[in-house]
Amino acid sequence: MTQLENGKKKTSCKDKLMRFLNRNMLVIMTVSGVLVGVGLGMMVRNMNLTRAQMTYFAFPGEMLLRMLKMIILPLVVCSLISGAASLDTRSLGKLGGIAVSYFLVTTLIASGIGVSLAFIIKPGVGAGALNTNNLGLESVNTNKETTDSFLDLARNLFPANLVAAAFRSYATDYKMVAVGNDTNGTILYQKVPVGTEPDGMNILGLVLFAMVFGVALRKLGEEGEELIRFFNAFNEATMVLVSWIMWYVPFGIMFLVGSKIVEMEDVVLLVTSLGKYIFASVLGHIIHGGVILPLIYFGFTRKNPFSFLSGLITPFTTAFATCSSSATLPSMMKCVEENNGVDKRISRFILPIGATVNMDGAAIFQCVAAVFIAQLNNIELNAGQIFTILVTATASSVGAAGIPAGGIITIAIILEAIGLPTNDLSLMLAVDWIVDRTTTVVNVEGDALGAGILHHINQQEMKKQHLGEELAEVLVDAVANTQADEETSPLVTHQTLGSAGDQSPRETAEAIESVL
């Protein structure tokens, strides 16, 4: 009997282990891919590969990025259209308002953390001798006006050509135009802004169009049902493709991480020179992602945030390896829905928006960078400049997807707004590949927890609505039963009708409640 029991225990333990492995196989493989990639990169680094050989070594990782980017356009457009069309206008407005408030507040908190840590750690103090030349870095061209950067953001919200928006965005450039001569005969020139269309998906404009188009389909009623079903089916088919791509992620991540280690040049010099800047940025990400965001989630839902986050290891690993919120979107949608049970209507509405406008991690490193450059140039920041950093970092990080050249241009906007020199921006670019990994993880964590909070709020609203419907049904049944009892006597019926006619609506309601 004892042997039989032992055999059952062994079988049950084996079954549990197999179930655990089946359920978490992709997570285990993805994390293993990162670790193997680090080891592989360190081995290959000593082989002194040529530039061409490095390109060949990075090819499997490049294929992963291409597959993830390929799926972004249909995923974002179809998920937002089907998500907006599946929610009624009242719910859409309420959830959208909560989402925008959540994104703005968390980004403002992140900016505050970044500025505070930069003043506490002082990454730029004593680094005055550090410059672009002694690290052998190229200078970064940032002659764009702050006003034009925000105007470009507005222009990208409304693309002139939707098809072109799939692979081009709008950016302002400048040309010098002769406007006449001065008294000495010298030709006078003026810098005139000129519109250009650099390569790169205008995801901000596509997100806005998809949301509005989904609402329009909902308004059409029955006429729009067929098109809504089409986009729903398109969206489901895209998610199937995502599930297939996810099995290539561990292999692709291994070579992404490995190739980045091989490409690194003098890491020791960079880390020793900019170590305090890297430390301040990464510490800010740990505080925001490990304390602030989980506390906000707990405050809304009263649930353990870390059990929610434990189901998102695969998208976090993808974010760490790819440094792209948009490239992480497919795996994030899949895991949030399957592992955490978030309503598809919520996840497919809020996650694409979050991947575009919610940049908590970016706000932290941009604020640290702005204060770092001020300290580097021995410039004391006053209260007005600090406030400007907070507001500009929040606004520009929210619209970072619509600004070409990403984070470095966004930092340039902040520096221009507070009157700081932009010639040290290449220092940020030199270590961007380190800081950008934790930045992206915090960005996508904020999106996921936002989806969890909205799901909880939506569930509470649905429970209230369901309870109200049940109470209404009970009220109707009670009134019907009362009328049936009173109809046994014509005299009682006559008196009841007479007294009901004399009662006010409030008294009638109180009478019904007394019946219940």
C-alpha positions as a Python dict, from the first residue, in 0.01 Angstrom:
ca = {
    (1, 'M'): (0, 0, 0),
    (2, 'T'): (284, 237, 90),
    (3, 'Q'): (462, 165, -238),
    (4, 'L'): (139, 236, -426),
    (5, 'E'): (100, 571, -245),
    (6, 'N'): (463, 659, -318),
    (7, 'G'): (407, 570, -683),
    (8, 'K'): (101, 797, -694),
    (9, 'K'): (298, 1082, -532),
    (10, 'K'): (580, 1043, -784),
    (11, 'T'): (328, 1036, -1071),
    (12, 'S'): (146, 1344, -938),
    (13, 'C'): (477, 1533, -894),
    (14, 'K'): (578, 1432, -1246),
    (15, 'D'): (241, 1546, -1382),
    (16, 'K'): (270, 1879, -1199),
    (17, 'L'): (620, 1930, -1337),
    (18, 'M'): (505, 1848, -1691),
    (19, 'R'): (208, 2083, -1659),
    (20, 'F'): (437, 2359, -1530),
    (21, 'L'): (680, 2306, -1818),
    (22, 'N'): (400, 2302, -2077),
    (23, 'R'): (250, 2617, -1935),
    (24, 'N'): (579, 2808, -1901),
    (25, 'M'): (788, 2655, -2180),
    (26, 'L'): (797, 2975, -2386),
    (27, 'V'): (898, 3185, -2083),
    (28, 'I'): (1177, 2942, -1989),
    (29, 'M'): (1305, 2930, -2348),
    (30, 'T'): (1295, 3311, -2382),
    (31, 'V'): (1489, 3376, -2059),
    (32, 'S'): (1734, 3099, -2156),
    (33, 'G'): (1776, 3267, -2496),
    (34, 'V'): (1889, 3590, -2326),
    (35, 'L'): (2139, 3409, -2101),
    (36, 'V'): (2277, 3195, -2386),
    (37, 'G'): (2297, 3511, -2602),
    (38, 'V'): (2514, 3685, -2339),
    (39, 'G'): (2749, 3385, -2324),
    (40, 'L'): (2757, 3348, -2703),
    (41, 'G'): (2829, 3720, -2746),
    (42, 'M'): (3119, 3708, -2500),
    (43, 'M'): (3268, 3408, -2685),
    (44, 'V'): (3229, 3554, -3035),
    (45, 'R'): (3355, 3895, -2918),
    (46, 'N'): (3705, 3749, -2874),
    (47, 'M'): (3708, 3629, -3236),
    (48, 'N'): (3752, 3987, -3372),
    (49, 'L'): (3487, 3960, -3643),
    (50, 'T'): (3481, 4202, -3937),
    (51, 'R'): (3185, 4436, -3987),
    (52, 'A'): (3043, 4205, -4256),
    (53, 'Q'): (3076, 3899, -4030),
    (54, 'M'): (2900, 4088, -3748),
    (55, 'T'): (2610, 4157, -3986),
    (56, 'Y'): (2582, 3788, -4072),
    (57, 'F'): (2599, 3693, -3702),
    (58, 'A'): (2313, 3936, -3624),
    (59, 'F'): (2093, 3804, -3908),
    (60, 'P'): (1864, 3572, -3698),
    (61, 'G'): (1798, 3859, -3456),
    (62, 'E'): (1727, 4093, -3745),
    (63, 'M'): (1469, 3846, -3875),
    (64, 'L'): (1289, 3852, -3538),
    (65, 'L'): (1269, 4231, -3545),
    (66, 'R'): (1142, 4227, -3903),
    (67, 'M'): (869, 3974, -3817),
    (68, 'L'): (755, 4174, -3513),
    (69, 'K'): (753, 4501, -3709),
    (70, 'M'): (565, 4332, -3995),
    (71, 'I'): (280, 4242, -3762),
    (72, 'I'): (254, 4584, -3591),
    (73, 'L'): (47, 4761, -3861),
    (74, 'P'): (-238, 4504, -3895),
    (75, 'L'): (-233, 4440, -3520),
    (76, 'V'): (-262, 4805, -3415),
    (77, 'V'): (-520, 4909, -3677),
    (78, 'C'): (-746, 4602, -3654),
    (79, 'S'): (-729, 4571, -3274),
    (80, 'L'): (-813, 4939, -3222),
    (81, 'I'): (-1099, 4936, -3474),
    (82, 'S'): (-1252, 4617, -3327),
    (83, 'G'): (-1188, 4738, -2969),
    (84, 'A'): (-1346, 5081, -3024),
    (85, 'A'): (-1638, 4928, -3216),
    (86, 'S'): (-1711, 4670, -2943),
    (87, 'L'): (-1745, 4932, -2665),
    (88, 'D'): (-2046, 5160, -2644),
    (89, 'T'): (-1975, 5533, -2670),
    (90, 'R'): (-2031, 5596, -2298),
    (91, 'S'): (-1792, 5319, -2190),
    (92, 'L'): (-1540, 5423, -2455),
    (93, 'G'): (-1542, 5783, -2332),
    (94, 'K'): (-1510, 5682, -1967),
    (95, 'L'): (-1235, 5423, -2024),
    (96, 'G'): (-1052, 5656, -2261),
    (97, 'G'): (-1062, 5936, -2004),
    (98, 'I'): (-930, 5708, -1727),
    (99, 'A'): (-657, 5575, -1960),
    (100, 'V'): (-537, 5924, -2062),
    (101, 'S'): (-538, 6037, -1695),
    (102, 'Y'): (-344, 5726, -1592),
    (103, 'F'): (-84, 5775, -1867),
    (104, 'L'): (-34, 6145, -1789),
    (105, 'V'): (-15, 6102, -1410),
    (106, 'T'): (227, 5807, -1423),
    (107, 'T'): (448, 5988, -1676),
    (108, 'L'): (452, 6302, -1458),
    (109, 'I'): (547, 6089, -1154),
    (110, 'A'): (821, 5925, -1362),
    (111, 'S'): (955, 6268, -1464),
    (112, 'G'): (960, 6372, -1097),
    (113, 'I'): (1155, 6059, -1003),
    (114, 'G'): (1407, 6125, -1282),
    (115, 'V'): (1470, 6487, -1177),
    (116, 'S'): (1492, 6395, -805),
    (117, 'L'): (1744, 6116, -861),
    (118, 'A'): (1955, 6336, -1089),
    (119, 'F'): (1982, 6599, -812),
    (120, 'I'): (2054, 6336, -544),
    (121, 'I'): (2312, 6129, -739),
    (122, 'K'): (2456, 6427, -935),
    (123, 'P'): (2577, 6225, -1238),
    (124, 'G'): (2727, 6530, -1413),
    (125, 'V'): (2917, 6680, -1118),
    (126, 'G'): (3293, 6636, -1163),
    (127, 'A'): (3252, 6515, -1521),
    (128, 'G'): (3329, 6852, -1679),
    (129, 'A'): (3629, 6708, -1866),
    (130, 'L'): (3405, 6451, -2033),
    (131, 'N'): (3312, 6542, -2390),
    (132, 'T'): (3222, 6397, -2724),
    (133, 'N'): (3577, 6406, -2863),
    (134, 'N'): (3761, 6207, -2596),
    (135, 'L'): (3513, 5922, -2635),
    (136, 'G'): (3547, 5927, -3013),
    (137, 'L'): (3176, 5995, -3067),
    (138, 'E'): (3012, 6172, -3357),
    (139, 'S'): (2813, 6485, -3288),
    (140, 'V'): (2434, 6476, -3315),
    (141, 'N'): (2258, 6730, -3535),
    (142, 'T'): (1964, 6877, -3339),
    (143, 'N'): (1886, 7211, -3501),
    (144, 'K'): (1511, 7157, -3478),
    (145, 'E'): (1304, 7422, -3299),
    (146, 'T'): (1091, 7312, -3002),
    (147, 'T'): (780, 7471, -3156),
    (148, 'D'): (828, 7279, -3482),
    (149, 'S'): (867, 6951, -3290),
    (150, 'F'): (524, 6994, -3128),
    (151, 'L'): (368, 7116, -3453),
    (152, 'D'): (503, 6801, -3623),
    (153, 'L'): (334, 6598, -3350),
    (154, 'A'): (-1, 6761, -3436),
    (155, 'R'): (59, 6711, -3811),
    (156, 'N'): (137, 6343, -3758),
    (157, 'L'): (-192, 6300, -3570),
    (158, 'F'): (-372, 6380, -3897),
    (159, 'P'): (-176, 6222, -4184),
    (160, 'A'): (-259, 6358, -4528),
    (161, 'N'): (-230, 6008, -4678),
    (162, 'L'): (-323, 5700, -4472),
    (163, 'V'): (-139, 5462, -4703),
    (164, 'A'): (180, 5671, -4681),
    (165, 'A'): (137, 5686, -4300),
    (166, 'A'): (206, 5313, -4292),
    (167, 'F'): (569, 5376, -4387),
    (168, 'R'): (631, 5753, -4363),
    (169, 'S'): (590, 6029, -4106),
    (170, 'Y'): (611, 6408, -4125),
    (171, 'A'): (917, 6604, -4004),
    (172, 'T'): (1020, 6966, -4035),
    (173, 'D'): (1356, 7051, -4189),
    (174, 'Y'): (1500, 7394, -4271),
    (175, 'K'): (1648, 7572, -4568),
    (176, 'M'): (1812, 7911, -4594),
    (177, 'V'): (1629, 8152, -4825),
    (178, 'A'): (1773, 8481, -4951),
    (179, 'V'): (1547, 8771, -4849),
    (180, 'G'): (1747, 9072, -4976),
    (181, 'N'): (2066, 9269, -4912),
    (182, 'D'): (2183, 9486, -4625),
    (183, 'T'): (2339, 9831, -4667),
    (184, 'N'): (2682, 9678, -4742),
    (185, 'G'): (2542, 9463, -5021),
    (186, 'T'): (2567, 9138, -4820),
    (187, 'I'): (2290, 8889, -4896),
    (188, 'L'): (2057, 8830, -4600),
    (189, 'Y'): (1919, 8480, -4536),
    (190, 'Q'): (1631, 8351, -4328),
    (191, 'K'): (1582, 7998, -4195),
    (192, 'V'): (1250, 7873, -4336),
    (193, 'P'): (1082, 7551, -4214),
    (194, 'V'): (1016, 7295, -4489),
    (195, 'G'): (813, 6976, -4460),
    (196, 'T'): (984, 6640, -4529),
    (197, 'E'): (864, 6280, -4508),
    (198, 'P'): (1134, 6051, -4363),
    (199, 'D'): (1090, 5674, -4358),
    (200, 'G'): (920, 5532, -4049),
    (201, 'M'): (562, 5436, -3965),
    (202, 'N'): (341, 5723, -3846),
    (203, 'I'): (182, 5507, -3578),
    (204, 'L'): (31, 5804, -3394),
    (205, 'G'): (-183, 5902, -3693),
    (206, 'L'): (-286, 5540, -3757),
    (207, 'V'): (-390, 5498, -3391),
    (208, 'L'): (-612, 5807, -3398),
    (209, 'F'): (-771, 5711, -3730),
    (210, 'A'): (-839, 5352, -3616),
    (211, 'M'): (-1006, 5471, -3294),
    (212, 'V'): (-1230, 5722, -3468),
    (213, 'F'): (-1312, 5475, -3747),
    (214, 'G'): (-1413, 5212, -3487),
    (215, 'V'): (-1647, 5461, -3317),
    (216, 'A'): (-1796, 5553, -3658),
    (217, 'L'): (-1865, 5184, -3734),
    (218, 'R'): (-2039, 5150, -3398),
    (219, 'K'): (-2259, 5450, -3482),
    (220, 'L'): (-2366, 5290, -3812),
    (221, 'G'): (-2549, 5013, -3625),
    (222, 'E'): (-2651, 4716, -3840),
    (223, 'E'): (-2490, 4862, -4152),
    (224, 'G'): (-2150, 4854, -3986),
    (225, 'E'): (-2181, 4502, -3838),
    (226, 'E'): (-2031, 4325, -4141),
    (227, 'L'): (-1723, 4547, -4144),
    (228, 'I'): (-1682, 4508, -3765),
    (229, 'R'): (-1694, 4128, -3807),
    (230, 'F'): (-1432, 4156, -4082),
    (231, 'F'): (-1192, 4349, -3858),
    (232, 'N'): (-1262, 4113, -3566),
    (233, 'A'): (-1174, 3813, -3786),
    (234, 'F'): (-867, 3996, -3923),
    (235, 'N'): (-761, 4069, -3565),
    (236, 'E'): (-803, 3706, -3454),
    (237, 'A'): (-604, 3584, -3755),
    (238, 'T'): (-328, 3834, -3668),
    (239, 'M'): (-316, 3697, -3312),
    (240, 'V'): (-271, 3346, -3454),
    (241, 'L'): (29, 3474, -3652),
    (242, 'V'): (160, 3632, -3331),
    (243, 'S'): (137, 3296, -3150),
    (244, 'W'): (347, 3139, -3428),
    (245, 'I'): (606, 3419, -3420),
    (246, 'M'): (639, 3384, -3042),
    (247, 'W'): (804, 3043, -3082),
    (248, 'Y'): (1084, 3204, -3284),
    (249, 'V'): (1140, 3471, -3015),
    (250, 'P'): (1386, 3266, -2796),
    (251, 'F'): (1612, 3191, -3094),
    (252, 'G'): (1596, 3545, -3232),
    (253, 'I'): (1657, 3704, -2890),
    (254, 'M'): (1969, 3490, -2842),
    (255, 'F'): (2129, 3647, -3151),
    (256, 'L'): (1991, 3997, -3082),
    (257, 'V'): (2161, 4006, -2741),
    (258, 'G'): (2473, 3825, -2866),
    (259, 'S'): (2523, 4058, -3163),
    (260, 'K'): (2482, 4368, -2943),
    (261, 'I'): (2759, 4241, -2711),
    (262, 'V'): (2983, 4171, -3012),
    (263, 'E'): (2926, 4523, -3152),
    (264, 'M'): (3019, 4697, -2824),
    (265, 'E'): (3346, 4885, -2848),
    (266, 'D'): (3511, 5027, -2535),
    (267, 'V'): (3245, 4941, -2279),
    (268, 'V'): (3473, 5000, -1979),
    (269, 'L'): (3544, 5361, -2084),
    (270, 'L'): (3177, 5437, -2140),
    (271, 'V'): (3065, 5282, -1810),
    (272, 'T'): (3337, 5450, -1604),
    (273, 'S'): (3271, 5787, -1771),
    (274, 'L'): (2891, 5772, -1767),
    (275, 'G'): (2839, 5517, -1489),
    (276, 'K'): (2656, 5757, -1255),
    (277, 'Y'): (2421, 5862, -1538),
    (278, 'I'): (2346, 5496, -1622),
    (279, 'F'): (2300, 5416, -1250),
    (280, 'A'): (2060, 5710, -1195),
    (281, 'S'): (1849, 5614, -1499),
    (282, 'V'): (1831, 5241, -1417),
    (283, 'L'): (1759, 5312, -1047),
    (284, 'G'): (1474, 5540, -1153),
    (285, 'H'): (1333, 5260, -1369),
    (286, 'I'): (1358, 5012, -1078),
    (287, 'I'): (1180, 5251, -838),
    (288, 'H'): (904, 5339, -1086),
    (289, 'G'): (855, 4987, -1223),
    (290, 'G'): (907, 4799, -897),
    (291, 'V'): (732, 5029, -648),
    (292, 'I'): (523, 5314, -796),
    (293, 'L'): (336, 5131, -1075),
    (294, 'P'): (257, 4822, -860),
    (295, 'L'): (128, 5052, -580),
    (296, 'I'): (-101, 5233, -826),
    (297, 'Y'): (-233, 4896, -951),
    (298, 'F'): (-290, 4775, -594),
    (299, 'G'): (-463, 5102, -501),
    (300, 'F'): (-720, 5054, -778),
    (301, 'T'): (-771, 4677, -772),
    (302, 'R'): (-666, 4559, -420),
    (303, 'K'): (-493, 4268, -594),
    (304, 'N'): (-131, 4151, -587),
    (305, 'P'): (42, 4336, -876),
    (306, 'F'): (336, 4094, -886),
    (307, 'S'): (112, 3793, -953),
    (308, 'F'): (-27, 3994, -1247),
    (309, 'L'): (325, 4080, -1369),
    (310, 'S'): (448, 3720, -1330),
    (311, 'G'): (239, 3624, -1632),
    (312, 'L'): (421, 3881, -1848),
    (313, 'I'): (781, 3755, -1834),
    (314, 'T'): (788, 3679, -2208),
    (315, 'P'): (688, 4033, -2320),
    (316, 'F'): (927, 4185, -2064),
    (317, 'T'): (1212, 3973, -2200),
    (318, 'T'): (1114, 4072, -2556),
    (319, 'A'): (1110, 4439, -2452),
    (320, 'F'): (1455, 4404, -2294),
    (321, 'A'): (1600, 4243, -2609),
    (322, 'T'): (1428, 4453, -2879),
    (323, 'C'): (1417, 4795, -2703),
    (324, 'S'): (1084, 4859, -2878),
    (325, 'S'): (742, 4900, -2717),
    (326, 'S'): (572, 4849, -3053),
    (327, 'A'): (766, 4529, -3125),
    (328, 'T'): (663, 4399, -2780),
    (329, 'L'): (294, 4473, -2845),
    (330, 'P'): (205, 4137, -3009),
    (331, 'S'): (341, 3923, -2722),
    (332, 'M'): (201, 4165, -2460),
    (333, 'M'): (-153, 4135, -2603),
    (334, 'K'): (-132, 3756, -2611),
    (335, 'C'): (0, 3720, -2254),
    (336, 'V'): (-230, 3981, -2096),
    (337, 'E'): (-536, 3808, -2241),
    (338, 'E'): (-433, 3445, -2189),
    (339, 'N'): (-236, 3460, -1861),
    (340, 'N'): (-417, 3741, -1678),
    (341, 'G'): (-768, 3711, -1819),
    (342, 'V'): (-798, 4075, -1931),
    (343, 'D'): (-1104, 4134, -2151),
    (344, 'K'): (-1006, 4138, -2520),
    (345, 'R'): (-1207, 4454, -2577),
    (346, 'I'): (-1001, 4632, -2310),
    (347, 'S'): (-657, 4497, -2403),
    (348, 'R'): (-699, 4553, -2777),
    (349, 'F'): (-819, 4906, -2717),
    (350, 'I'): (-572, 5026, -2454),
    (351, 'L'): (-246, 4842, -2529),
    (352, 'P'): (-191, 4988, -2881),
    (353, 'I'): (-257, 5337, -2741),
    (354, 'G'): (-22, 5271, -2450),
    (355, 'A'): (254, 5145, -2680),
    (356, 'T'): (225, 5474, -2871),
    (357, 'V'): (179, 5739, -2600),
    (358, 'N'): (276, 5591, -2261),
    (359, 'M'): (651, 5639, -2211),
    (360, 'D'): (719, 5637, -1836),
    (361, 'G'): (1066, 5487, -1873),
    (362, 'A'): (1158, 5739, -2143),
    (363, 'A'): (1047, 6030, -1921),
    (364, 'I'): (1282, 5912, -1643),
    (365, 'F'): (1596, 5888, -1854),
    (366, 'Q'): (1516, 6212, -2042),
    (367, 'C'): (1488, 6408, -1715),
    (368, 'V'): (1808, 6249, -1581),
    (369, 'A'): (1981, 6337, -1911),
    (370, 'A'): (1864, 6701, -1900),
    (371, 'V'): (1991, 6754, -1542),
    (372, 'F'): (2310, 6558, -1625),
    (373, 'I'): (2391, 6791, -1918),
    (374, 'A'): (2321, 7097, -1699),
    (375, 'Q'): (2562, 6966, -1432),
    (376, 'L'): (2815, 6873, -1702),
    (377, 'N'): (2822, 7237, -1817),
    (378, 'N'): (2820, 7375, -1456),
    (379, 'I'): (2478, 7537, -1505),
    (380, 'E'): (2255, 7582, -1198),
    (381, 'L'): (1889, 7506, -1271),
    (382, 'N'): (1627, 7728, -1108),
    (383, 'A'): (1276, 7625, -1000),
    (384, 'G'): (1121, 7750, -1325),
    (385, 'Q'): (1360, 7543, -1536),
    (386, 'I'): (1295, 7231, -1324),
    (387, 'F'): (919, 7278, -1369),
    (388, 'T'): (975, 7322, -1744),
    (389, 'I'): (1174, 6995, -1752),
    (390, 'L'): (888, 6809, -1579),
    (391, 'V'): (615, 6944, -1808),
    (392, 'T'): (817, 6921, -2131),
    (393, 'A'): (939, 6567, -2054),
    (394, 'T'): (582, 6454, -1984),
    (395, 'A'): (441, 6616, -2299),
    (396, 'S'): (725, 6514, -2533),
    (397, 'S'): (747, 6153, -2406),
    (398, 'V'): (371, 6112, -2461),
    (399, 'G'): (421, 6221, -2822),
    (400, 'A'): (760, 6056, -2873),
    (401, 'A'): (621, 5809, -3130),
    (402, 'G'): (527, 6099, -3358),
    (403, 'I'): (869, 6266, -3339),
    (404, 'P'): (1132, 6123, -3576),
    (405, 'A'): (1468, 6012, -3427),
    (406, 'G'): (1311, 5907, -3097),
    (407, 'G'): (1461, 5970, -2756),
    (408, 'I'): (1758, 6188, -2852),
    (409, 'I'): (1537, 6441, -3033),
    (410, 'T'): (1300, 6434, -2735),
    (411, 'I'): (1588, 6522, -2500),
    (412, 'A'): (1682, 6800, -2744),
    (413, 'I'): (1330, 6945, -2707),
    (414, 'I'): (1375, 6958, -2328),
    (415, 'L'): (1721, 7117, -2355),
    (416, 'E'): (1597, 7380, -2600),
    (417, 'A'): (1300, 7457, -2373),
    (418, 'I'): (1529, 7539, -2076),
    (419, 'G'): (1807, 7697, -2283),
    (420, 'L'): (2079, 7432, -2239),
    (421, 'P'): (2340, 7341, -2505),
    (422, 'T'): (2267, 7034, -2715),
    (423, 'N'): (2624, 6952, -2821),
    (424, 'D'): (2663, 6678, -2555),
    (425, 'L'): (2366, 6473, -2676),
    (426, 'S'): (2591, 6213, -2839),
    (427, 'L'): (2698, 6108, -2487),
    (428, 'M'): (2338, 5997, -2431),
    (429, 'L'): (2339, 5817, -2765),
    (430, 'A'): (2658, 5630, -2669),
    (431, 'V'): (2491, 5456, -2373),
    (432, 'D'): (2137, 5455, -2511),
    (433, 'W'): (2164, 5083, -2594),
    (434, 'I'): (2209, 5011, -2219),
    (435, 'V'): (1950, 5249, -2072),
    (436, 'D'): (1695, 5185, -2347),
    (437, 'R'): (1647, 4823, -2235),
    (438, 'T'): (1517, 4907, -1887),
    (439, 'T'): (1333, 5206, -2038),
    (440, 'T'): (1131, 4979, -2268),
    (441, 'V'): (1056, 4728, -1990),
    (442, 'V'): (909, 5007, -1772),
    (443, 'N'): (714, 5146, -2069),
    (444, 'V'): (542, 4814, -2144),
    (445, 'E'): (488, 4740, -1772),
    (446, 'G'): (295, 5066, -1744),
    (447, 'D'): (81, 4966, -2044),
    (448, 'A'): (6, 4621, -1898),
    (449, 'L'): (-86, 4747, -1550),
    (450, 'G'): (-302, 5017, -1711),
    (451, 'A'): (-490, 4745, -1901),
    (452, 'G'): (-532, 4551, -1573),
    (453, 'I'): (-671, 4859, -1394),
    (454, 'L'): (-917, 4935, -1676),
    (455, 'H'): (-1026, 4570, -1683),
    (456, 'H'): (-1098, 4584, -1308),
    (457, 'I'): (-1294, 4912, -1339),
    (458, 'N'): (-1492, 4770, -1632),
    (459, 'Q'): (-1571, 4452, -1434),
    (460, 'Q'): (-1697, 4660, -1139),
    (461, 'E'): (-1919, 4867, -1370),
    (462, 'M'): (-2062, 4553, -1528),
    (463, 'K'): (-2139, 4407, -1182),
    (464, 'K'): (-2320, 4727, -1080),
    (465, 'Q'): (-2516, 4727, -1405),
    (466, 'H'): (-2608, 4359, -1362),
    (467, 'L'): (-2716, 4421, -1000),
    (468, 'G'): (-2930, 4716, -1111),
    (469, 'E'): (-3101, 4500, -1376),
    (470, 'E'): (-3172, 4229, -1117),
    (471, 'L'): (-3322, 4484, -873),
    (472, 'A'): (-3540, 4625, -1151),
    (473, 'E'): (-3671, 4275, -1229),
    (474, 'V'): (-3748, 4211, -860),
    (475, 'L'): (-3928, 4547, -839),
    (476, 'V'): (-4148, 4464, -1140),
    (477, 'D'): (-4231, 4119, -999),
    (478, 'A'): (-4319, 4269, -659),
    (479, 'V'): (-4554, 4528, -813),
    (480, 'A'): (-4721, 4259, -1024),
    (481, 'N'): (-4773, 4034, -720),
    (482, 'T'): (-4916, 4322, -519),
    (483, 'Q'): (-5164, 4406, -795),
    (484, 'A'): (-5266, 4040, -824),
    (485, 'D'): (-5338, 4020, -448),
    (486, 'E'): (-5539, 4341, -447),
    (487, 'E'): (-5757, 4235, -743),
    (488, 'T'): (-5935, 3976, -518),
    (489, 'S'): (-6160, 4256, -386),
    (490, 'P'): (-6310, 4519, -617),
    (491, 'L'): (-6346, 4755, -318),
    (492, 'V'): (-5979, 4719, -222),
    (493, 'T'): (-5883, 4770, -585),
    (494, 'H'): (-6088, 5087, -604),
    (495, 'Q'): (-5935, 5218, -279),
    (496, 'T'): (-5582, 5132, -393),
    (497, 'L'): (-5626, 5309, -724),
    (498, 'G'): (-5772, 5610, -551),
    (499, 'S'): (-5497, 5631, -293),
    (500, 'A'): (-5227, 5575, -560),
    (501, 'G'): (-5366, 5865, -755),
    (502, 'D'): (-5337, 6088, -447),
    (503, 'Q'): (-4978, 5980, -372),
    (504, 'S'): (-4671, 6160, -498),
    (505, 'P'): (-4417, 5966, -708),
    (506, 'R'): (-4181, 5961, -408),
    (507, 'E'): (-4452, 5811, -181),
    (508, 'T'): (-4532, 5553, -450),
    (509, 'A'): (-4166, 5453, -469),
    (510, 'E'): (-4150, 5423, -89),
    (511, 'A'): (-4461, 5205, -94),
    (512, 'I'): (-4300, 4974, -353),
    (513, 'E'): (-3983, 4953, -140),
    (514, 'S'): (-4192, 4856, 163),
    (515, 'V'): (-4342, 4574, -44),
    (516, 'L'): (-3989, 4451, -127),
}
